[in-house]
Amino acid sequence: MKQRRLLILSILMLIASVDSRKYRRMNEITIHNHAEANVKIRCQSVKTDFKDTFMGPMDEVSFEFYDIDRGDSHFWCDAYGLFGSSETFDVFGRSAPSRKNQTWFLRNDGLYFEQEQNRAREWQWVYPPLDSYSIDSIDAINVPPLPTWVPY
């Protein structure tokens, strides 16, 4: 009798857990790159890793997840810009809002939430002028000549 009750209780719990998946809330996070250079971004939680994504200026990336899944209640992103600039920031949970469908903007001067006027974090990504790493500007600085290939 006791084993039968335990079996019925186990079956009821299994049905309830399967049925609850129907009511999970899908969330979408979108990140726009409004910085003046390419950015490598990696967003993840304890459970889910969206791997590296490369974004050019004015590109965007989106990812979806269920916040009810254990380990997916906090997402953060690591952003790596040119010339060693990098930042880590929360996009869902902890210091970020935990609401459905959020939009973030990366800019040279910080991270913005929902609108480009709402700065959430401040930083300074400083890039040399574009002409400083072009071929024409090499003559303006003292750079040793490239080695020439000598056949053996």
Chimera marker file (.cmm) of the C-alpha trace (Angstrom):
<marker_set name="trace">
<marker id="1" x="0.000" y="0.000" z="0.000" r="1" g="1" b="0" radius="0.5"/>
<marker id="2" x="2.794" y="2.394" z="0.925" r="1" g="1" b="0" radius="0.5"/>
<marker id="3" x="4.696" y="1.613" z="-2.289" r="1" g="1" b="0" radius="0.5"/>
<marker id="4" x="1.559" y="2.202" z="-4.323" r="1" g="1" b="0" radius="0.5"/>
<marker id="5" x="1.078" y="5.664" z="-2.784" r="1" g="1" b="0" radius="0.5"/>
<marker id="6" x="4.706" y="6.477" z="-3.457" r="1" g="1" b="0" radius="0.5"/>
<marker id="7" x="4.334" y="5.369" z="-7.082" r="1" g="1" b="0" radius="0.5"/>
<marker id="8" x="1.180" y="7.475" z="-7.564" r="1" g="1" b="0" radius="0.5"/>
<marker id="9" x="2.845" y="10.485" z="-5.947" r="1" g="1" b="0" radius="0.5"/>
<marker id="10" x="5.908" y="10.087" z="-8.206" r="1" g="1" b="0" radius="0.5"/>
<marker id="11" x="3.715" y="9.893" z="-11.312" r="1" g="1" b="0" radius="0.5"/>
<marker id="12" x="1.778" y="13.008" z="-10.266" r="1" g="1" b="0" radius="0.5"/>
<marker id="13" x="5.009" y="14.939" z="-9.685" r="1" g="1" b="0" radius="0.5"/>
<marker id="14" x="6.317" y="13.866" z="-13.093" r="1" g="1" b="0" radius="0.5"/>
<marker id="15" x="3.107" y="15.007" z="-14.806" r="1" g="1" b="0" radius="0.5"/>
<marker id="16" x="3.207" y="18.343" z="-12.974" r="1" g="1" b="0" radius="0.5"/>
<marker id="17" x="6.826" y="18.995" z="-13.974" r="1" g="1" b="0" radius="0.5"/>
<marker id="18" x="6.151" y="18.160" z="-17.634" r="1" g="1" b="0" radius="0.5"/>
<marker id="19" x="3.006" y="20.310" z="-17.635" r="1" g="1" b="0" radius="0.5"/>
<marker id="20" x="4.837" y="23.278" z="-16.076" r="1" g="1" b="0" radius="0.5"/>
<marker id="21" x="7.178" y="23.473" z="-19.079" r="1" g="1" b="0" radius="0.5"/>
<marker id="22" x="4.249" y="24.752" z="-21.144" r="1" g="1" b="0" radius="0.5"/>
<marker id="23" x="4.097" y="27.847" z="-18.966" r="1" g="1" b="0" radius="0.5"/>
<marker id="24" x="7.749" y="28.790" z="-19.024" r="1" g="1" b="0" radius="0.5"/>
<marker id="25" x="8.390" y="32.358" z="-20.062" r="1" g="1" b="0" radius="0.5"/>
<marker id="26" x="10.568" y="32.873" z="-23.141" r="1" g="1" b="0" radius="0.5"/>
<marker id="27" x="12.920" y="35.830" z="-22.823" r="1" g="1" b="0" radius="0.5"/>
<marker id="28" x="14.862" y="37.539" z="-25.575" r="1" g="1" b="0" radius="0.5"/>
<marker id="29" x="17.923" y="39.720" z="-25.097" r="1" g="1" b="0" radius="0.5"/>
<marker id="30" x="19.114" y="41.898" z="-27.999" r="1" g="1" b="0" radius="0.5"/>
<marker id="31" x="22.464" y="43.693" z="-28.009" r="1" g="1" b="0" radius="0.5"/>
<marker id="32" x="23.253" y="46.394" z="-30.577" r="1" g="1" b="0" radius="0.5"/>
<marker id="33" x="26.854" y="47.399" z="-31.322" r="1" g="1" b="0" radius="0.5"/>
<marker id="34" x="26.855" y="51.184" z="-31.652" r="1" g="1" b="0" radius="0.5"/>
<marker id="35" x="30.586" y="51.380" z="-30.909" r="1" g="1" b="0" radius="0.5"/>
<marker id="36" x="32.834" y="52.622" z="-33.679" r="1" g="1" b="0" radius="0.5"/>
<marker id="37" x="34.639" y="49.303" z="-34.130" r="1" g="1" b="0" radius="0.5"/>
<marker id="38" x="34.203" y="45.547" z="-34.226" r="1" g="1" b="0" radius="0.5"/>
<marker id="39" x="33.348" y="43.830" z="-30.949" r="1" g="1" b="0" radius="0.5"/>
<marker id="40" x="33.574" y="40.197" z="-29.883" r="1" g="1" b="0" radius="0.5"/>
<marker id="41" x="30.791" y="39.369" z="-27.459" r="1" g="1" b="0" radius="0.5"/>
<marker id="42" x="30.081" y="36.243" z="-25.414" r="1" g="1" b="0" radius="0.5"/>
<marker id="43" x="26.883" y="35.912" z="-23.387" r="1" g="1" b="0" radius="0.5"/>
<marker id="44" x="26.305" y="33.097" z="-20.923" r="1" g="1" b="0" radius="0.5"/>
<marker id="45" x="24.683" y="31.869" z="-17.728" r="1" g="1" b="0" radius="0.5"/>
<marker id="46" x="25.678" y="29.124" z="-15.344" r="1" g="1" b="0" radius="0.5"/>
<marker id="47" x="23.812" y="26.634" z="-17.560" r="1" g="1" b="0" radius="0.5"/>
<marker id="48" x="23.907" y="28.111" z="-21.085" r="1" g="1" b="0" radius="0.5"/>
<marker id="49" x="26.810" y="29.480" z="-23.140" r="1" g="1" b="0" radius="0.5"/>
<marker id="50" x="26.065" y="31.266" z="-26.413" r="1" g="1" b="0" radius="0.5"/>
<marker id="51" x="29.753" y="31.220" z="-27.477" r="1" g="1" b="0" radius="0.5"/>
<marker id="52" x="31.661" y="34.052" z="-29.166" r="1" g="1" b="0" radius="0.5"/>
<marker id="53" x="29.839" y="36.297" z="-31.609" r="1" g="1" b="0" radius="0.5"/>
<marker id="54" x="31.628" y="38.908" z="-33.698" r="1" g="1" b="0" radius="0.5"/>
<marker id="55" x="29.735" y="42.136" z="-34.325" r="1" g="1" b="0" radius="0.5"/>
<marker id="56" x="30.660" y="44.944" z="-36.670" r="1" g="1" b="0" radius="0.5"/>
<marker id="57" x="29.526" y="48.532" z="-36.088" r="1" g="1" b="0" radius="0.5"/>
<marker id="58" x="25.713" y="48.794" z="-36.128" r="1" g="1" b="0" radius="0.5"/>
<marker id="59" x="25.289" y="44.979" z="-35.969" r="1" g="1" b="0" radius="0.5"/>
<marker id="60" x="23.024" y="43.289" z="-33.453" r="1" g="1" b="0" radius="0.5"/>
<marker id="61" x="22.819" y="39.884" z="-31.805" r="1" g="1" b="0" radius="0.5"/>
<marker id="62" x="19.836" y="38.264" z="-30.049" r="1" g="1" b="0" radius="0.5"/>
<marker id="63" x="19.435" y="35.174" z="-27.931" r="1" g="1" b="0" radius="0.5"/>
<marker id="64" x="16.455" y="33.488" z="-26.287" r="1" g="1" b="0" radius="0.5"/>
<marker id="65" x="16.165" y="31.489" z="-23.082" r="1" g="1" b="0" radius="0.5"/>
<marker id="66" x="13.697" y="30.362" z="-20.416" r="1" g="1" b="0" radius="0.5"/>
<marker id="67" x="14.320" y="32.046" z="-17.072" r="1" g="1" b="0" radius="0.5"/>
<marker id="68" x="12.600" y="29.262" z="-15.130" r="1" g="1" b="0" radius="0.5"/>
<marker id="69" x="15.323" y="26.760" z="-16.027" r="1" g="1" b="0" radius="0.5"/>
<marker id="70" x="17.690" y="26.232" z="-13.133" r="1" g="1" b="0" radius="0.5"/>
<marker id="71" x="20.910" y="28.111" z="-13.849" r="1" g="1" b="0" radius="0.5"/>
<marker id="72" x="19.330" y="30.497" z="-16.381" r="1" g="1" b="0" radius="0.5"/>
<marker id="73" x="18.162" y="33.244" z="-14.014" r="1" g="1" b="0" radius="0.5"/>
<marker id="74" x="21.310" y="35.363" z="-14.487" r="1" g="1" b="0" radius="0.5"/>
<marker id="75" x="22.971" y="36.140" z="-17.832" r="1" g="1" b="0" radius="0.5"/>
<marker id="76" x="26.066" y="38.229" z="-18.334" r="1" g="1" b="0" radius="0.5"/>
<marker id="77" x="28.127" y="39.194" z="-21.369" r="1" g="1" b="0" radius="0.5"/>
<marker id="78" x="31.823" y="39.760" z="-21.944" r="1" g="1" b="0" radius="0.5"/>
<marker id="79" x="32.552" y="42.306" z="-24.677" r="1" g="1" b="0" radius="0.5"/>
<marker id="80" x="36.014" y="42.666" z="-26.186" r="1" g="1" b="0" radius="0.5"/>
<marker id="81" x="36.817" y="45.642" z="-28.395" r="1" g="1" b="0" radius="0.5"/>
<marker id="82" x="39.923" y="46.605" z="-30.309" r="1" g="1" b="0" radius="0.5"/>
<marker id="83" x="43.188" y="47.569" z="-28.612" r="1" g="1" b="0" radius="0.5"/>
<marker id="84" x="42.570" y="45.660" z="-25.390" r="1" g="1" b="0" radius="0.5"/>
<marker id="85" x="39.282" y="47.230" z="-24.312" r="1" g="1" b="0" radius="0.5"/>
<marker id="86" x="36.920" y="44.822" z="-22.569" r="1" g="1" b="0" radius="0.5"/>
<marker id="87" x="33.933" y="44.891" z="-20.226" r="1" g="1" b="0" radius="0.5"/>
<marker id="88" x="31.747" y="42.376" z="-18.399" r="1" g="1" b="0" radius="0.5"/>
<marker id="89" x="28.139" y="43.296" z="-17.685" r="1" g="1" b="0" radius="0.5"/>
<marker id="90" x="24.852" y="41.714" z="-16.612" r="1" g="1" b="0" radius="0.5"/>
<marker id="91" x="22.033" y="41.614" z="-19.173" r="1" g="1" b="0" radius="0.5"/>
<marker id="92" x="19.453" y="39.624" z="-17.159" r="1" g="1" b="0" radius="0.5"/>
<marker id="93" x="19.201" y="39.185" z="-13.393" r="1" g="1" b="0" radius="0.5"/>
<marker id="94" x="21.501" y="40.404" z="-10.605" r="1" g="1" b="0" radius="0.5"/>
<marker id="95" x="22.332" y="44.043" z="-11.417" r="1" g="1" b="0" radius="0.5"/>
<marker id="96" x="20.233" y="43.973" z="-14.635" r="1" g="1" b="0" radius="0.5"/>
<marker id="97" x="16.430" y="43.883" z="-14.805" r="1" g="1" b="0" radius="0.5"/>
<marker id="98" x="14.762" y="40.457" z="-14.962" r="1" g="1" b="0" radius="0.5"/>
<marker id="99" x="11.983" y="41.277" z="-17.353" r="1" g="1" b="0" radius="0.5"/>
<marker id="100" x="11.016" y="39.861" z="-20.704" r="1" g="1" b="0" radius="0.5"/>
<marker id="101" x="12.547" y="41.122" z="-23.984" r="1" g="1" b="0" radius="0.5"/>
<marker id="102" x="15.342" y="43.562" z="-23.203" r="1" g="1" b="0" radius="0.5"/>
<marker id="103" x="17.469" y="45.647" z="-25.551" r="1" g="1" b="0" radius="0.5"/>
<marker id="104" x="21.017" y="46.814" z="-24.803" r="1" g="1" b="0" radius="0.5"/>
<marker id="105" x="23.284" y="49.203" z="-26.718" r="1" g="1" b="0" radius="0.5"/>
<marker id="106" x="27.108" y="49.023" z="-26.609" r="1" g="1" b="0" radius="0.5"/>
<marker id="107" x="28.812" y="52.340" z="-27.270" r="1" g="1" b="0" radius="0.5"/>
<marker id="108" x="32.342" y="53.675" z="-26.841" r="1" g="1" b="0" radius="0.5"/>
<marker id="109" x="31.297" y="55.492" z="-23.656" r="1" g="1" b="0" radius="0.5"/>
<marker id="110" x="29.211" y="52.795" z="-22.009" r="1" g="1" b="0" radius="0.5"/>
<marker id="111" x="26.308" y="50.370" z="-21.948" r="1" g="1" b="0" radius="0.5"/>
<marker id="112" x="22.782" y="51.654" z="-22.495" r="1" g="1" b="0" radius="0.5"/>
<marker id="113" x="19.466" y="50.000" z="-21.618" r="1" g="1" b="0" radius="0.5"/>
<marker id="114" x="16.378" y="50.167" z="-23.887" r="1" g="1" b="0" radius="0.5"/>
<marker id="115" x="17.157" y="53.668" z="-25.224" r="1" g="1" b="0" radius="0.5"/>
<marker id="116" x="20.442" y="55.289" z="-26.089" r="1" g="1" b="0" radius="0.5"/>
<marker id="117" x="19.855" y="57.901" z="-23.372" r="1" g="1" b="0" radius="0.5"/>
<marker id="118" x="19.603" y="55.436" z="-20.457" r="1" g="1" b="0" radius="0.5"/>
<marker id="119" x="23.225" y="54.692" z="-19.573" r="1" g="1" b="0" radius="0.5"/>
<marker id="120" x="23.499" y="51.661" z="-17.299" r="1" g="1" b="0" radius="0.5"/>
<marker id="121" x="27.317" y="51.462" z="-17.128" r="1" g="1" b="0" radius="0.5"/>
<marker id="122" x="30.042" y="53.911" z="-18.037" r="1" g="1" b="0" radius="0.5"/>
<marker id="123" x="33.403" y="53.120" z="-19.627" r="1" g="1" b="0" radius="0.5"/>
<marker id="124" x="35.780" y="54.604" z="-22.171" r="1" g="1" b="0" radius="0.5"/>
<marker id="125" x="36.809" y="52.671" z="-25.229" r="1" g="1" b="0" radius="0.5"/>
<marker id="126" x="39.366" y="54.832" z="-26.992" r="1" g="1" b="0" radius="0.5"/>
<marker id="127" x="40.462" y="53.841" z="-30.461" r="1" g="1" b="0" radius="0.5"/>
<marker id="128" x="43.314" y="55.452" z="-32.374" r="1" g="1" b="0" radius="0.5"/>
<marker id="129" x="42.167" y="57.342" z="-35.449" r="1" g="1" b="0" radius="0.5"/>
<marker id="130" x="41.499" y="55.059" z="-38.378" r="1" g="1" b="0" radius="0.5"/>
<marker id="131" x="44.373" y="56.512" z="-40.398" r="1" g="1" b="0" radius="0.5"/>
<marker id="132" x="46.845" y="55.596" z="-37.630" r="1" g="1" b="0" radius="0.5"/>
<marker id="133" x="46.736" y="51.950" z="-38.629" r="1" g="1" b="0" radius="0.5"/>
<marker id="134" x="46.501" y="52.388" z="-42.375" r="1" g="1" b="0" radius="0.5"/>
<marker id="135" x="49.363" y="51.676" z="-44.795" r="1" g="1" b="0" radius="0.5"/>
<marker id="136" x="49.934" y="55.355" z="-45.665" r="1" g="1" b="0" radius="0.5"/>
<marker id="137" x="50.637" y="56.329" z="-42.072" r="1" g="1" b="0" radius="0.5"/>
<marker id="138" x="53.495" y="53.809" z="-41.606" r="1" g="1" b="0" radius="0.5"/>
<marker id="139" x="55.854" y="56.270" z="-43.310" r="1" g="1" b="0" radius="0.5"/>
<marker id="140" x="54.990" y="58.906" z="-40.693" r="1" g="1" b="0" radius="0.5"/>
<marker id="141" x="56.284" y="56.812" z="-37.777" r="1" g="1" b="0" radius="0.5"/>
<marker id="142" x="59.600" y="55.094" z="-37.246" r="1" g="1" b="0" radius="0.5"/>
<marker id="143" x="58.889" y="51.446" z="-38.013" r="1" g="1" b="0" radius="0.5"/>
<marker id="144" x="61.731" y="49.116" z="-38.982" r="1" g="1" b="0" radius="0.5"/>
<marker id="145" x="61.310" y="47.543" z="-42.413" r="1" g="1" b="0" radius="0.5"/>
<marker id="146" x="59.719" y="44.140" z="-42.633" r="1" g="1" b="0" radius="0.5"/>
<marker id="147" x="62.193" y="41.265" z="-42.996" r="1" g="1" b="0" radius="0.5"/>
<marker id="148" x="62.632" y="39.983" z="-46.499" r="1" g="1" b="0" radius="0.5"/>
<marker id="149" x="62.411" y="36.341" z="-47.333" r="1" g="1" b="0" radius="0.5"/>
<marker id="150" x="65.727" y="34.809" z="-48.277" r="1" g="1" b="0" radius="0.5"/>
<marker id="151" x="65.709" y="31.369" z="-49.930" r="1" g="1" b="0" radius="0.5"/>
<marker id="152" x="68.079" y="28.805" z="-48.439" r="1" g="1" b="0" radius="0.5"/>
<link id1="1" id2="2" r="1" g="1" b="0" radius="0.2"/>
<link id1="2" id2="3" r="1" g="1" b="0" radius="0.2"/>
<link id1="3" id2="4" r="1" g="1" b="0" radius="0.2"/>
<link id1="4" id2="5" r="1" g="1" b="0" radius="0.2"/>
<link id1="5" id2="6" r="1" g="1" b="0" radius="0.2"/>
<link id1="6" id2="7" r="1" g="1" b="0" radius="0.2"/>
<link id1="7" id2="8" r="1" g="1" b="0" radius="0.2"/>
<link id1="8" id2="9" r="1" g="1" b="0" radius="0.2"/>
<link id1="9" id2="10" r="1" g="1" b="0" radius="0.2"/>
<link id1="10" id2="11" r="1" g="1" b="0" radius="0.2"/>
<link id1="11" id2="12" r="1" g="1" b="0" radius="0.2"/>
<link id1="12" id2="13" r="1" g="1" b="0" radius="0.2"/>
<link id1="13" id2="14" r="1" g="1" b="0" radius="0.2"/>
<link id1="14" id2="15" r="1" g="1" b="0" radius="0.2"/>
<link id1="15" id2="16" r="1" g="1" b="0" radius="0.2"/>
<link id1="16" id2="17" r="1" g="1" b="0" radius="0.2"/>
<link id1="17" id2="18" r="1" g="1" b="0" radius="0.2"/>
<link id1="18" id2="19" r="1" g="1" b="0" radius="0.2"/>
<link id1="19" id2="20" r="1" g="1" b="0" radius="0.2"/>
<link id1="20" id2="21" r="1" g="1" b="0" radius="0.2"/>
<link id1="21" id2="22" r="1" g="1" b="0" radius="0.2"/>
<link id1="22" id2="23" r="1" g="1" b="0" radius="0.2"/>
<link id1="23" id2="24" r="1" g="1" b="0" radius="0.2"/>
<link id1="24" id2="25" r="1" g="1" b="0" radius="0.2"/>
<link id1="25" id2="26" r="1" g="1" b="0" radius="0.2"/>
<link id1="26" id2="27" r="1" g="1" b="0" radius="0.2"/>
<link id1="27" id2="28" r="1" g="1" b="0" radius="0.2"/>
<link id1="28" id2="29" r="1" g="1" b="0" radius="0.2"/>
<link id1="29" id2="30" r="1" g="1" b="0" radius="0.2"/>
<link id1="30" id2="31" r="1" g="1" b="0" radius="0.2"/>
<link id1="31" id2="32" r="1" g="1" b="0" radius="0.2"/>
<link id1="32" id2="33" r="1" g="1" b="0" radius="0.2"/>
<link id1="33" id2="34" r="1" g="1" b="0" radius="0.2"/>
<link id1="34" id2="35" r="1" g="1" b="0" radius="0.2"/>
<link id1="35" id2="36" r="1" g="1" b="0" radius="0.2"/>
<link id1="36" id2="37" r="1" g="1" b="0" radius="0.2"/>
<link id1="37" id2="38" r="1" g="1" b="0" radius="0.2"/>
<link id1="38" id2="39" r="1" g="1" b="0" radius="0.2"/>
<link id1="39" id2="40" r="1" g="1" b="0" radius="0.2"/>
<link id1="40" id2="41" r="1" g="1" b="0" radius="0.2"/>
<link id1="41" id2="42" r="1" g="1" b="0" radius="0.2"/>
<link id1="42" id2="43" r="1" g="1" b="0" radius="0.2"/>
<link id1="43" id2="44" r="1" g="1" b="0" radius="0.2"/>
<link id1="44" id2="45" r="1" g="1" b="0" radius="0.2"/>
<link id1="45" id2="46" r="1" g="1" b="0" radius="0.2"/>
<link id1="46" id2="47" r="1" g="1" b="0" radius="0.2"/>
<link id1="47" id2="48" r="1" g="1" b="0" radius="0.2"/>
<link id1="48" id2="49" r="1" g="1" b="0" radius="0.2"/>
<link id1="49" id2="50" r="1" g="1" b="0" radius="0.2"/>
<link id1="50" id2="51" r="1" g="1" b="0" radius="0.2"/>
<link id1="51" id2="52" r="1" g="1" b="0" radius="0.2"/>
<link id1="52" id2="53" r="1" g="1" b="0" radius="0.2"/>
<link id1="53" id2="54" r="1" g="1" b="0" radius="0.2"/>
<link id1="54" id2="55" r="1" g="1" b="0" radius="0.2"/>
<link id1="55" id2="56" r="1" g="1" b="0" radius="0.2"/>
<link id1="56" id2="57" r="1" g="1" b="0" radius="0.2"/>
<link id1="57" id2="58" r="1" g="1" b="0" radius="0.2"/>
<link id1="58" id2="59" r="1" g="1" b="0" radius="0.2"/>
<link id1="59" id2="60" r="1" g="1" b="0" radius="0.2"/>
<link id1="60" id2="61" r="1" g="1" b="0" radius="0.2"/>
<link id1="61" id2="62" r="1" g="1" b="0" radius="0.2"/>
<link id1="62" id2="63" r="1" g="1" b="0" radius="0.2"/>
<link id1="63" id2="64" r="1" g="1" b="0" radius="0.2"/>
<link id1="64" id2="65" r="1" g="1" b="0" radius="0.2"/>
<link id1="65" id2="66" r="1" g="1" b="0" radius="0.2"/>
<link id1="66" id2="67" r="1" g="1" b="0" radius="0.2"/>
<link id1="67" id2="68" r="1" g="1" b="0" radius="0.2"/>
<link id1="68" id2="69" r="1" g="1" b="0" radius="0.2"/>
<link id1="69" id2="70" r="1" g="1" b="0" radius="0.2"/>
<link id1="70" id2="71" r="1" g="1" b="0" radius="0.2"/>
<link id1="71" id2="72" r="1" g="1" b="0" radius="0.2"/>
<link id1="72" id2="73" r="1" g="1" b="0" radius="0.2"/>
<link id1="73" id2="74" r="1" g="1" b="0" radius="0.2"/>
<link id1="74" id2="75" r="1" g="1" b="0" radius="0.2"/>
<link id1="75" id2="76" r="1" g="1" b="0" radius="0.2"/>
<link id1="76" id2="77" r="1" g="1" b="0" radius="0.2"/>
<link id1="77" id2="78" r="1" g="1" b="0" radius="0.2"/>
<link id1="78" id2="79" r="1" g="1" b="0" radius="0.2"/>
<link id1="79" id2="80" r="1" g="1" b="0" radius="0.2"/>
<link id1="80" id2="81" r="1" g="1" b="0" radius="0.2"/>
<link id1="81" id2="82" r="1" g="1" b="0" radius="0.2"/>
<link id1="82" id2="83" r="1" g="1" b="0" radius="0.2"/>
<link id1="83" id2="84" r="1" g="1" b="0" radius="0.2"/>
<link id1="84" id2="85" r="1" g="1" b="0" radius="0.2"/>
<link id1="85" id2="86" r="1" g="1" b="0" radius="0.2"/>
<link id1="86" id2="87" r="1" g="1" b="0" radius="0.2"/>
<link id1="87" id2="88" r="1" g="1" b="0" radius="0.2"/>
<link id1="88" id2="89" r="1" g="1" b="0" radius="0.2"/>
<link id1="89" id2="90" r="1" g="1" b="0" radius="0.2"/>
<link id1="90" id2="91" r="1" g="1" b="0" radius="0.2"/>
<link id1="91" id2="92" r="1" g="1" b="0" radius="0.2"/>
<link id1="92" id2="93" r="1" g="1" b="0" radius="0.2"/>
<link id1="93" id2="94" r="1" g="1" b="0" radius="0.2"/>
<link id1="94" id2="95" r="1" g="1" b="0" radius="0.2"/>
<link id1="95" id2="96" r="1" g="1" b="0" radius="0.2"/>
<link id1="96" id2="97" r="1" g="1" b="0" radius="0.2"/>
<link id1="97" id2="98" r="1" g="1" b="0" radius="0.2"/>
<link id1="98" id2="99" r="1" g="1" b="0" radius="0.2"/>
<link id1="99" id2="100" r="1" g="1" b="0" radius="0.2"/>
<link id1="100" id2="101" r="1" g="1" b="0" radius="0.2"/>
<link id1="101" id2="102" r="1" g="1" b="0" radius="0.2"/>
<link id1="102" id2="103" r="1" g="1" b="0" radius="0.2"/>
<link id1="103" id2="104" r="1" g="1" b="0" radius="0.2"/>
<link id1="104" id2="105" r="1" g="1" b="0" radius="0.2"/>
<link id1="105" id2="106" r="1" g="1" b="0" radius="0.2"/>
<link id1="106" id2="107" r="1" g="1" b="0" radius="0.2"/>
<link id1="107" id2="108" r="1" g="1" b="0" radius="0.2"/>
<link id1="108" id2="109" r="1" g="1" b="0" radius="0.2"/>
<link id1="109" id2="110" r="1" g="1" b="0" radius="0.2"/>
<link id1="110" id2="111" r="1" g="1" b="0" radius="0.2"/>
<link id1="111" id2="112" r="1" g="1" b="0" radius="0.2"/>
<link id1="112" id2="113" r="1" g="1" b="0" radius="0.2"/>
<link id1="113" id2="114" r="1" g="1" b="0" radius="0.2"/>
<link id1="114" id2="115" r="1" g="1" b="0" radius="0.2"/>
<link id1="115" id2="116" r="1" g="1" b="0" radius="0.2"/>
<link id1="116" id2="117" r="1" g="1" b="0" radius="0.2"/>
<link id1="117" id2="118" r="1" g="1" b="0" radius="0.2"/>
<link id1="118" id2="119" r="1" g="1" b="0" radius="0.2"/>
<link id1="119" id2="120" r="1" g="1" b="0" radius="0.2"/>
<link id1="120" id2="121" r="1" g="1" b="0" radius="0.2"/>
<link id1="121" id2="122" r="1" g="1" b="0" radius="0.2"/>
<link id1="122" id2="123" r="1" g="1" b="0" radius="0.2"/>
<link id1="123" id2="124" r="1" g="1" b="0" radius="0.2"/>
<link id1="124" id2="125" r="1" g="1" b="0" radius="0.2"/>
<link id1="125" id2="126" r="1" g="1" b="0" radius="0.2"/>
<link id1="126" id2="127" r="1" g="1" b="0" radius="0.2"/>
<link id1="127" id2="128" r="1" g="1" b="0" radius="0.2"/>
<link id1="128" id2="129" r="1" g="1" b="0" radius="0.2"/>
<link id1="129" id2="130" r="1" g="1" b="0" radius="0.2"/>
<link id1="130" id2="131" r="1" g="1" b="0" radius="0.2"/>
<link id1="131" id2="132" r="1" g="1" b="0" radius="0.2"/>
<link id1="132" id2="133" r="1" g="1" b="0" radius="0.2"/>
<link id1="133" id2="134" r="1" g="1" b="0" radius="0.2"/>
<link id1="134" id2="135" r="1" g="1" b="0" radius="0.2"/>
<link id1="135" id2="136" r="1" g="1" b="0" radius="0.2"/>
<link id1="136" id2="137" r="1" g="1" b="0" radius="0.2"/>
<link id1="137" id2="138" r="1" g="1" b="0" radius="0.2"/>
<link id1="138" id2="139" r="1" g="1" b="0" radius="0.2"/>
<link id1="139" id2="140" r="1" g="1" b="0" radius="0.2"/>
<link id1="140" id2="141" r="1" g="1" b="0" radius="0.2"/>
<link id1="141" id2="142" r="1" g="1" b="0" radius="0.2"/>
<link id1="142" id2="143" r="1" g="1" b="0" radius="0.2"/>
<link id1="143" id2="144" r="1" g="1" b="0" radius="0.2"/>
<link id1="144" id2="145" r="1" g="1" b="0" radius="0.2"/>
<link id1="145" id2="146" r="1" g="1" b="0" radius="0.2"/>
<link id1="146" id2="147" r="1" g="1" b="0" radius="0.2"/>
<link id1="147" id2="148" r="1" g="1" b="0" radius="0.2"/>
<link id1="148" id2="149" r="1" g="1" b="0" radius="0.2"/>
<link id1="149" id2="150" r="1" g="1" b="0" radius="0.2"/>
<link id1="150" id2="151" r="1" g="1" b="0" radius="0.2"/>
<link id1="151" id2="152" r="1" g="1" b="0" radius="0.2"/>
</marker_set>
